[in-house]
């Protein structure tokens, strides 16, 4: 009793009881936060391993069954956006990201970084009109850090997005990612698919495969990609994009093996136009019913000149390609290039405009991106 009393007196003299309670509460809150963050990362970012020639476990699923519906419809907006070099301000020693550092040639200081995050969030919010997209594919994203900042340090934090990202071997360290609203897309898993190039020394972005469940119980497989660039010449670099297209086609075919009514969305920056060999290779299935549909393949139906402009010419490098079954959910005439005035430069004397990009060469312009985003609307009965 004597020692217990003495110990209590000493504690009281050193630190008031209310301070102890407050300190303990802070520790408990912090531990709860860390546990929640850990659980979130475990759920959202655990890649799925694949091996051998067998169909991976995540692709073994029964054909979509008919589900009884209530007669109601849910809008499901899909977006893709090349966000142009969304790097953080920290050096990654394993990647060539030196240009986008505070002391690099682009003078990529925190102020410019956070401005780009806000502008990217502005585009995603604007394209959603009264609500943000259910899912949004992104490319030229460096890592998890920028996605956490995008979804938590901009107005997008109110939309409760989750994300997943590839772990590719691009020399500069850029990746592709998907953000999704958990109430509209139930995430089940994802994988980062390494492209087997004929040129064994070729390094590029992985293809992101995400699979999940929709509100009506149907499965949806999503592929987000950023094909190799035309650096070195269009014809010289074409074999790399053909390799990427053939590999992506095999990934789609592996889904069709177990579900001939698969819901598939392929979206990305393909660095090729709809009429180029890589895109035509991707569209062609082993059977007619397995052919994919390019929502941005007909220039006569496009609402704008293109998504990217190089040396005065517009190209449709950003595309959304879907399975025939998923095409049944498409809202008529909803596939659009998002080209509001705030994403474009002022018209010149000839009435021409360009995407209002972040940099012109190494000169900082403070714009949005050198690409325009694309969007399509779908309607899901439930």
Secondary structure, 3 states (H helix, E strand, C coil): CHHHHHHHHHHHHHCCHHHHHHHHHHHHHHHHHHHHHHHHHHHHHCECCCCCCCCCHHHCCCCCCCCCCCCCEEEEEEEEEEEEEECCCCCCCCCCCHHHCCCCCCCCCHHHHHHHHHHHHHHHHHHCCCCCCCEEEEEEECCHHHHHHHHHCCHHHHHCEEEEECCCCCCCCCEEEEEEECCCCEEEEEEEECCCCCCCCCCCCCEEEEEEECCCCCEEEEEEEECCCCCCCHHHHHHHHHHHHHHHHHHHHHHHCCCCCCCEEEEEECCCCCCCHHHHHHHCCCCHHHCEEECCCCHHHCCCCCCEEECCEEECCEEEEEEHHHHCCECCCCCEECCCHHHECCCCCCCCCCECCCEECCEECCCCCCECCEEEEEEEEC
